[in-house]
Every structure is written in C-alpha cells, then in structure tokens.
Amino acid sequence: MAEDTAAVEKQFAIQKIYTKDISFETPNSPKVFIEKWEPSVEFNLATQVQQLDEALMEVAIKLTITVKSGELVAYLVEVTQAGIFVLGGFNDEEMSGMVGSFCPNILFPYAREVVSDLVAKGGFPQFILAPVNFDALFAQQVQQAQAKQAPSSETIN
C-alpha cells in the first residue's frame, strides 16, 4: 500500500551559466601605465535571485573591483555572472541555502575567470580573486536577519 504523502524528491540541475553583464574601464590610461604601480583593491560582492517559474531560479553574483594605483583609479571591473538552476523539493530554509550559498559557489569560478581575462586584456598585471566563502557569508546574513527579528528582552517600568 503506497503512502498518500510520498516524499517530494529534491531536484537540482544547472540549466545555463552565462555572463549577464561586463564592464571594464581604465579612466586614467595611459597615465596609469607610466606611473609607479602601487595597487590598492576595493572589492564588493552582491547576490541577486529571481524566480523564473515554479522550479527555475536565476541566481547571479555581481562583482565590482576598483583598483587604484596611488590616487589614480587604474581600472574598474564589474561582472555579473549568472546561472539558471532547476531547484525543486526544497523547504524554505534549504532553498535559502541553495540560492544564498550553493549556487553562488558554482558561479564564482566563472566570474573569477572573466575578471582575470579582462584585467590581463586591459594591459594590467594578472589579477586573481581570492576564493569567497559563500557558506560563511550566508550564515552571517542569516544571523543578522535573526538578530533583527528577535524580540527585545528589555522591560519597560
């Protein structure tokens, strides 16, 4: 006798990985090429999620890297690396982890390659992004959200 409440099978598949947006600027070239190379790096990362249909999600990571040499902006790179993923049978907590950590971990190596290629083609020394621990970033985001939702334990007299 079959159970009426059969367990929902979890589904995960990569449908497509693609570069959604690219921007590379060298606002101070050629001057930056003849100045002493003293790079400083600013790195920003954001994740975007869009539900496409019941089981399809687009997950995108947006990287913005600004490299200055001294006071001059040497280059600015913006890359949005995206993927379409089949995600089914996950509860809300599991789904949050999939789109907040698992899928970005899959996308990041592709974004890192795009950044490295753009910087090299722009005439600058090789730039390799360090790995990002999306699991830790997601856990931190969950903790911050829980802290905001936690009721205040203060009493008013």
N, CA, C and O of each residue as an XYZ file, in Angstrom:
628
protein
N       0.835     -1.184      0.000
C       0.000      0.000      0.000
C       0.878      1.245      0.000
O       1.711      1.426      0.889
N       0.693      2.082     -0.978
C       1.512      3.291     -1.120
C       1.010      4.376     -0.186
O      -0.190      4.507      0.057
N       1.950      5.149      0.330
C       1.570      6.260      1.207
C       1.015      7.410      0.377
O       1.483      7.677     -0.730
N       0.006      8.089      0.932
C      -0.579      9.231      0.227
C       0.379     10.413      0.208
O       0.377     11.203     -0.737
N       1.192     10.537      1.241
C       2.116     11.661      1.330
C       3.521     11.184      0.971
O       4.388     11.066      1.837
N       3.732     10.917     -0.298
C       5.049     10.485     -0.765
C       6.032     11.633     -0.602
O       5.692     12.797     -0.813
N       7.238     11.288     -0.229
C       8.275     12.303     -0.041
C       8.570     12.985     -1.380
O       8.709     12.334     -2.415
N       8.660     14.301     -1.322
C       8.968     15.062     -2.524
C      10.464     14.919     -2.790
O      11.290     15.174     -1.914
N      10.797     14.512     -3.999
C      12.190     14.325     -4.362
C      12.848     15.672     -4.645
O      12.303     16.505     -5.370
N      14.008     15.868     -4.069
C      14.746     17.115     -4.295
C      15.406     17.067     -5.661
O      15.981     16.057     -6.067
N      15.303     18.195     -6.357
C      15.887     18.286     -7.690
C      16.837     19.470     -7.749
O      16.524     20.561     -7.272
N      18.005     19.240     -8.343
C      18.954     20.307     -8.614
C      19.619     20.008     -9.946
O      20.093     18.897    -10.183
N      19.647     21.000    -10.802
C      20.354     20.875    -12.079
C      20.756     22.266    -12.544
O      20.077     23.257    -12.273
N      21.862     22.310    -13.243
C      22.307     23.561    -13.857
C      21.764     23.581    -15.279
O      22.085     22.704    -16.081
N      20.951     24.568    -15.591
C      20.424     24.709    -16.950
C      21.364     25.525    -17.832
O      21.581     25.200    -18.999
N      21.923     26.602    -17.248
C      22.735     27.515    -18.042
C      23.596     28.349    -17.115
O      23.136     28.774    -16.055
N      24.838     28.588    -17.499
C      25.710     29.537    -16.803
C      26.168     30.534    -17.848
O      26.623     30.156    -18.928
N      26.044     31.822    -17.515
C      26.352     32.854    -18.508
C      26.788     34.144    -17.826
O      26.470     34.402    -16.665
N      27.519     34.935    -18.581
C      27.905     36.258    -18.121
C      26.796     37.208    -18.535
O      26.528     37.385    -19.724
N      26.156     37.817    -17.552
C      24.995     38.669    -17.798
C      25.386     40.113    -18.096
O      24.725     40.792    -18.882
N      26.472     40.581    -17.460
C      26.888     41.966    -17.652
C      28.386     42.071    -17.414
O      28.919     41.453    -16.493
N      29.067     42.859    -18.251
C      30.506     43.090    -18.113
C      30.785     44.563    -18.344
O      30.234     45.185    -19.253
N      31.654     45.110    -17.498
C      32.128     46.469    -17.705
C      33.588     46.523    -17.269
O      33.941     46.030    -16.198
N      34.431     47.124    -18.103
C      35.840     47.318    -17.778
C      36.216     48.728    -18.191
O      36.038     49.121    -19.343
N      36.738     49.482    -17.236
C      37.106     50.871    -17.515
C      38.513     51.138    -17.014
O      38.908     50.649    -15.956
N      39.259     51.908    -17.770
C      40.569     52.398    -17.344
C      40.545     53.919    -17.497
O      41.070     54.455    -18.472
N      39.940     54.604    -16.542
C      39.706     56.045    -16.699
C      40.971     56.903    -16.717
O      40.928     58.045    -17.175
N      42.082     56.383    -16.234
C      43.305     57.182    -16.198
C      44.418     56.616    -17.063
O      45.599     56.852    -16.805
N      44.034     55.867    -18.094
C      45.066     55.407    -19.017
C      45.258     56.485    -20.080
O      44.282     57.148    -20.433
N      46.410     56.686    -20.584
C      47.634     55.905    -20.412
C      48.476     56.324    -19.205
O      49.477     55.673    -18.907
N      48.092     57.394    -18.506
C      48.903     57.902    -17.399
C      49.203     56.825    -16.364
O      50.322     56.750    -15.858
N      48.219     55.994    -16.046
C      48.402     54.978    -15.014
C      49.493     53.970    -15.392
O      50.094     53.349    -14.515
N      49.751     53.806    -16.698
C      50.771     52.850    -17.150
C      52.199     53.369    -16.981
O      53.147     52.584    -16.959
N      52.352     54.672    -16.863
C      53.706     55.220    -16.737
C      54.040     55.654    -15.315
O      55.176     56.025    -15.021
N      53.043     55.605    -14.437
C      53.262     55.925    -13.025
C      53.764     54.674    -12.295
O      53.644     53.559    -12.803
N      54.323     54.872    -11.110
C      54.752     53.743    -10.279
C      53.515     52.928     -9.899
O      52.505     53.491     -9.477
N      53.593     51.594    -10.047
C      52.454     50.701     -9.785
C      52.375     50.403     -8.288
O      53.181     49.640     -7.756
N      51.398     51.010     -7.616
C      51.163     50.806     -6.186
C      49.677     50.496     -5.987
O      48.916     51.355     -5.542
N      49.267     49.270     -6.316
C      47.831     48.962     -6.327
C      47.201     48.811     -4.947
O      47.803     48.278     -4.015
N      45.972     49.299     -4.853
C      45.103     49.019     -3.706
C      43.768     48.572     -4.294
O      43.323     49.092     -5.317
N      43.143     47.612     -3.641
C      41.953     46.968     -4.216
C      40.742     47.178     -3.313
O      40.821     47.029     -2.093
N      39.621     47.527     -3.943
C      38.323     47.559     -3.260
C      37.443     46.530     -3.955
O      37.303     46.546     -5.178
N      36.851     45.636     -3.169
C      36.061     44.534     -3.717
C      34.676     44.535     -3.101
O      34.535     44.561     -1.879
N      33.652     44.506     -3.947
C      32.263     44.422     -3.485
C      31.591     43.244     -4.176
O      31.860     42.945     -5.339
N      30.708     42.582     -3.429
C      30.032     41.393     -3.920
C      28.571     41.451     -3.520
O      28.245     41.781     -2.379
N      27.696     41.133     -4.450
C      26.257     41.078     -4.170
C      25.674     39.863     -4.891
O      26.181     39.430     -5.925
N      24.601     39.329     -4.322
C      23.898     38.197     -4.917
C      22.472     38.623     -5.235
O      21.828     39.317     -4.449
N      21.992     38.202     -6.391
C      20.623     38.508     -6.810
C      19.936     37.200     -7.183
O      20.547     36.318     -7.786
N      18.659     37.082     -6.820
C      17.899     35.867     -7.109
C      16.582     36.271     -7.755
O      15.912     37.204     -7.311
N      16.224     35.547     -8.815
C      14.958     35.808     -9.495
C      14.271     34.478     -9.789
O      14.858     33.592    -10.410
N      13.036     34.346     -9.342
C      12.232     33.150     -9.624
C      11.738     33.259    -11.063
O      11.083     34.239    -11.417
N      12.041     32.269    -11.894
C      11.628     32.291    -13.298
C      10.333     31.533    -13.512
O       9.476     31.975    -14.277
N      10.180     30.412    -12.854
C       8.915     29.681    -12.802
C       8.963     28.787    -11.569
O       9.816     28.977    -10.702
N       8.077     27.837    -11.481
C       7.969     27.039    -10.256
C       9.275     26.375     -9.835
O       9.582     26.323     -8.644
N      10.048     25.866    -10.793
C      11.268     25.138    -10.440
C      12.543     25.798    -10.959
O      13.640     25.312    -10.683
N      12.418     26.897    -11.706
C      13.599     27.559    -12.272
C      13.917     28.849    -11.528
O      13.044     29.682    -11.287
N      15.198     28.991    -11.168
C      15.660     30.199    -10.495
C      16.879     30.731    -11.240
O      17.741     29.968    -11.676
N      16.932     32.056    -11.378
C      18.161     32.677    -11.839
C      18.873     33.195    -10.598
O      18.300     33.944     -9.807
N      20.122     32.790    -10.436
C      20.963     33.289     -9.357
C      22.120     34.010    -10.032
O      22.727     33.487    -10.966
N      22.422     35.208     -9.557
C      23.511     35.992    -10.137
C      24.382     36.552     -9.026
O      23.897     36.931     -7.960
N      25.670     36.594     -9.299
C      26.588     37.279     -8.390
C      27.178     38.458     -9.150
O      27.598     38.334    -10.301
N      27.199     39.600     -8.481
C      27.758     40.809     -9.098
C      29.022     41.182     -8.344
O      28.994     41.406     -7.133
N      30.128     41.248     -9.068
C      31.414     41.624     -8.508
C      31.783     43.011     -9.015
O      31.656     43.297    -10.206
N      32.234     43.860     -8.124
C      32.750     45.169     -8.507
C      34.130     45.298     -7.882
O      34.282     45.234     -6.662
N      35.137     45.479     -8.735
C      36.508     45.600     -8.280
C      37.059     46.925     -8.774
O      37.064     47.201     -9.974
N      37.521     47.743     -7.838
C      38.159     49.006     -8.177
C      39.601     48.923     -7.715
O      39.869     48.685     -6.537
N      40.527     49.118     -8.638
C      41.949     49.086     -8.308
C      42.523     50.471     -8.554
O      42.415     51.028     -9.647
N      43.130     51.006     -7.519
C      43.792     52.307     -7.606
C      45.290     52.092     -7.506
O      45.760     51.189     -6.814
N      46.027     52.930     -8.202
C      47.480     52.987     -8.058
C      47.780     54.375     -7.538
O      47.675     55.365     -8.263
N      48.151     54.433     -6.284
C      48.277     55.742     -5.641
C      46.893     56.351     -5.539
O      45.975     55.734     -4.996
N      46.741     57.551     -6.055
C      45.448     58.238     -6.038
C      44.626     57.995     -7.300
O      43.440     58.321     -7.338
N      45.250     57.423     -8.336
C      44.572     57.224     -9.612
C      43.804     55.906     -9.665
O      44.305     54.871     -9.224
N      42.592     55.950    -10.203
C      41.866     54.701    -10.468
C      42.525     54.075    -11.689
O      42.486     54.629    -12.787
N      43.129     52.913    -11.478
C      43.774     52.205    -12.578
C      42.717     51.530    -13.453
O      42.702     51.687    -14.674
N      41.831     50.772    -12.792
C      40.738     50.143    -13.535
C      39.578     49.816    -12.612
O      39.718     49.697    -11.394
N      38.436     49.677    -13.248
C      37.190     49.322    -12.580
C      36.579     48.180    -13.375
O      36.358     48.300    -14.580
N      36.305     47.067    -12.691
C      35.703     45.899    -13.333
C      34.381     45.612    -12.649
O      34.307     45.548    -11.422
N      33.338     45.439    -13.446
C      32.040     44.982    -12.938
C      31.624     43.781    -13.769
O      31.566     43.844    -14.997
N      31.339     42.693    -13.083
C      30.918     41.461    -13.759
C      29.706     40.910    -13.020
O      29.721     40.767    -11.797
N      28.662     40.604    -13.773
C      27.530     39.872    -13.226
C      27.530     38.511    -13.894
O      27.296     38.394    -15.097
N      27.795     37.481    -13.097
C      27.823     36.104    -13.574
C      26.541     35.441    -13.086
O      26.222     35.501    -11.898
N      25.814     34.817    -13.987
C      24.505     34.278    -13.624
C      24.367     32.825    -14.054
O      25.131     32.310    -14.870
N      23.371     32.197    -13.475
C      23.041     30.836    -13.849
C      21.560     30.599    -13.680
O      20.906     31.212    -12.835
N      21.047     29.711    -14.487
C      19.663     29.263    -14.343
C      19.732     27.852    -13.780
O      20.362     26.961    -14.350
N      19.063     27.675    -12.638
C      19.125     26.419    -11.909
C      17.731     25.840    -11.723
O      16.772     26.568    -11.467
N      17.629     24.513    -11.855
C      16.405     23.802    -11.504
C      16.525     23.477    -10.018
O      17.452     22.789     -9.590
N      15.575     23.983     -9.246
C      15.572     23.763     -7.803
C      14.157     23.355     -7.396
O      13.229     24.161     -7.464
N      14.001     22.129     -6.984
C      12.680     21.660     -6.602
C      12.728     20.740     -5.397
O      13.710     20.029     -5.186
N      11.673     20.757     -4.615
C      11.546     19.859     -3.482
C      12.261     20.308     -2.221
O      12.352     19.544     -1.260
N      12.768     21.529     -2.203
C      13.474     22.044     -1.029
C      12.513     22.848     -0.167
O      11.665     23.572     -0.688
N      12.644     22.722      1.159
C      11.835     23.582      2.026
C      12.440     24.996      1.993
O      13.488     25.203      1.382
N      11.797     25.953      2.636
C      12.234     27.353      2.563
C      13.662     27.538      3.065
O      14.446     28.260      2.449
N      14.001     26.898      4.166
C      15.349     27.040      4.731
C      16.406     26.460      3.786
O      17.457     27.064      3.570
N      16.114     25.286      3.230
C      17.046     24.662      2.286
C      17.178     25.497      1.020
O      18.272     25.645      0.477
N      16.052     26.044      0.550
C      16.078     26.867     -0.669
C      16.929     28.111     -0.454
O      17.682     28.515     -1.341
N      16.810     28.720      0.730
C      17.630     29.890      1.038
C      19.107     29.545      0.956
O      19.896     30.322      0.419
N      19.483     28.402      1.478
C      20.870     27.968      1.416
C      21.335     27.665     -0.002
O      22.480     27.938     -0.363
N      20.452     27.109     -0.787
C      20.807     26.792     -2.172
C      21.094     28.062     -2.970
O      22.105     28.145     -3.667
N      20.203     29.054     -2.868
C      20.381     30.278     -3.669
C      21.335     31.269     -3.009
O      21.885     32.141     -3.681
N      21.535     31.139     -1.696
C      22.406     32.075     -1.000
C      23.845     31.616     -0.870
O      24.735     32.424     -0.607
N      24.082     30.312     -1.052
C      25.435     29.791     -0.865
C      25.836     28.790     -1.951
O      26.865     28.959     -2.606
N      25.030     27.756     -2.139
C      25.406     26.675     -3.050
C      25.572     27.165     -4.488
O      26.605     26.923     -5.113
N      24.561     27.848     -5.010
C      24.626     28.336     -6.399
C      25.716     29.398     -6.595
O      26.438     29.335     -7.590
N      25.863     30.379     -5.679
C      26.970     31.329     -5.836
C      28.347     30.648     -5.829
O      29.258     31.095     -6.526
N      28.504     29.573     -5.048
C      29.764     28.824     -5.065
C      30.044     28.231     -6.442
O      31.203     28.128     -6.846
N      29.013     27.847     -7.156
C      29.168     27.311     -8.512
C      29.550     28.431     -9.480
O      30.384     28.227    -10.362
N      28.950     29.607     -9.323
C      29.159     30.716    -10.252
C      30.497     31.425    -10.083
O      31.055     31.929    -11.058
N      31.015     31.469     -8.866
C      32.187     32.291     -8.590
C      33.418     31.965     -9.444
O      34.070     32.899     -9.911
N      33.771     30.702     -9.673
C      34.947     30.434    -10.520
C      34.812     31.007    -11.937
O      35.801     31.435    -12.531
N      33.605     31.014    -12.468
C      33.380     31.598    -13.792
C      33.610     33.110    -13.752
O      34.248     33.667    -14.645
N      33.092     33.767    -12.722
C      33.281     35.212    -12.577
C      34.758     35.541    -12.378
O      35.260     36.519    -12.931
N      35.441     34.735    -11.599
C      36.871     34.955    -11.358
C      37.654     34.896    -12.667
O      38.557     35.703    -12.889
N      37.311     33.942    -13.535
C      37.984     33.813    -14.832
C      37.721     35.033    -15.712
O      38.633     35.531    -16.372
N      36.476     35.516    -15.726
C      36.133     36.696    -16.533
C      36.935     37.898    -16.059
O      37.497     38.628    -16.876
N      36.997     38.113    -14.738
C      37.755     39.240    -14.187
C      39.223     39.134    -14.578
O      39.814     40.111    -15.037
N      39.812     37.967    -14.402
C      41.225     37.764    -14.719
C      41.511     38.068    -16.189
O      42.494     38.737    -16.508
N      40.657     37.578    -17.079
C      40.840     37.819    -18.517
C      40.715     39.300    -18.864
O      41.516     39.826    -19.637
N      39.711     39.977    -18.295
C      39.520     41.396    -18.590
C      40.711     42.234    -18.147
O      41.170     43.112    -18.878
N      41.206     41.957    -16.948
C      42.336     42.721    -16.412
C      43.574     42.508    -17.274
O      44.281     43.465    -17.588
N      43.842     41.267    -17.657
C      45.006     40.976    -18.499
C      44.881     41.647    -19.865
O      45.853     42.203    -20.376
N      43.693     41.598    -20.453
C      43.484     42.230    -21.757
C      43.530     43.753    -21.670
O      43.755     44.435    -22.670
N      43.315     44.275    -20.466
C      43.418     45.711    -20.252
C      44.850     46.181    -20.077
O      45.098     47.378    -19.938
N      45.811     45.235    -20.083
C      47.215     45.604    -20.008
C      47.780     45.678    -18.597
O      48.868     46.218    -18.393
N      47.055     45.144    -17.626
C      47.480     45.213    -16.231
C      48.049     43.880    -15.772
O      47.814     42.853    -16.408
N      48.804     43.888    -14.663
C      49.321     42.621    -14.123
C      48.177     41.667    -13.781
O      47.058     42.090    -13.493
N      48.486     40.380    -13.820
C      47.486     39.349    -13.546
C      46.772     39.628    -12.223
O      47.396     39.991    -11.226
N      45.458     39.451    -12.241
C      44.640     39.658    -11.048
C      43.789     38.411    -10.844
O      42.941     38.082    -11.673
N      44.023     37.728     -9.740
C      43.250     36.528     -9.426
C      42.518     36.779     -8.115
O      43.139     37.023     -7.080
N      41.217     36.718     -8.168
C      40.406     36.901     -6.961
C      40.617     35.735     -6.004
O      40.664     34.576     -6.418
N      40.740     36.051     -4.740
C      40.819     35.015     -3.719
C      39.462     34.325     -3.612
O      38.433     34.928     -3.916
N      39.455     33.070     -3.183
C      38.169     32.380     -3.004
C      37.280     33.131     -2.012
O      37.764     33.814     -1.109
N      35.983     32.988     -2.202
C      34.994     33.586     -1.307
C      34.262     32.448     -0.614
O      33.833     31.494     -1.262
N      34.120     32.549      0.697
C      33.410     31.533      1.470
C      31.933     31.939      1.540
O      31.507     32.620      2.473
N      31.163     31.510      0.538
C      29.743     31.861      0.486
C      28.965     31.227      1.631
O      27.958     31.779      2.074
N      29.421     30.072      2.118
C      28.758     29.439      3.256
C      28.830     30.347      4.481
O      27.828     30.545      5.168
N      30.007     30.895      4.753
C      30.179     31.791      5.906
C      29.407     33.095      5.708
O      28.792     33.600      6.647
N      29.437     33.641      4.491
C      28.689     34.878      4.219
C      27.195     34.658      4.407
O      26.504     35.511      4.965
N      26.693     33.512      3.940
C      25.274     33.211      4.080
C      24.905     33.027      5.559
O      23.874     33.525      6.012
N      25.752     32.311      6.303
C      25.497     32.111      7.737
C      25.467     33.452      8.467
O      24.633     33.665      9.347
N      26.368     34.345      8.106
C      26.403     35.683      8.709
C      25.125     36.458      8.381
O      24.564     37.136      9.241
N      24.673     36.352      7.138
C      23.447     37.034      6.714
C      22.241     36.489      7.486
O      21.375     37.262      7.895
N      22.176     35.184      7.688
C      21.079     34.564      8.441
C      21.103     35.049      9.882
O      20.057     35.384     10.437
N      22.281     35.091     10.496
C      22.402     35.561     11.880
C      21.945     37.016     12.006
O      21.254     37.374     12.960
N      22.330     37.846     11.044
C      21.926     39.257     11.084
C      20.412     39.393     10.942
O      19.798     40.221     11.616
N      19.812     38.591     10.074
C      18.362     38.638      9.886
C      17.643     38.163     11.149
O      16.617     38.728     11.529
N      18.174     37.130     11.798
C      17.566     36.633     13.033
C      17.691     37.653     14.152
O      16.770     37.807     14.954
N      18.810     38.344     14.217
C      19.018     39.359     15.254
C      18.034     40.517     15.087
O      17.568     41.083     16.075
N      17.723     40.865     13.856
C      16.759     41.945     13.598
C      15.341     41.528     13.974
O      14.532     42.355     14.393
N      15.045     40.227     13.817
C      13.697     39.735     14.101
C      13.497     39.367     15.568
O      12.360     39.245     16.024
N      14.578     39.192     16.305
C      14.470     38.783     17.714
C      13.778     39.867     18.522
O      14.130     41.042     18.422
N      12.791     39.474     19.326
C      12.096     40.465     20.140
C      13.033     41.014     21.208
O      13.900     40.306     21.722
N      12.848     42.238     21.518
C      13.679     42.892     22.534
C      13.355     42.305     23.898
O      12.190     42.093     24.234
N      14.393     42.043     24.680
C      14.189     41.460     26.012
C      14.138     42.539     27.088
O      14.087     42.239     28.281
N      14.153     43.779     26.659
C      14.099     44.875     27.617
C      12.681     45.011     28.175
O      11.695     44.818     27.463
N      12.605     45.347     29.461
C      11.294     45.587     30.068
C      11.159     47.076     30.357
O      12.122     47.759     30.705
N       9.968     47.537     30.204
C       9.697     48.956     30.459
C       8.998     49.064     31.809
O       7.974     48.421     32.041
N       9.551     49.868     32.681
C       8.960     50.055     34.025
C       8.156     51.318     34.085
O       7.588     51.639     35.129
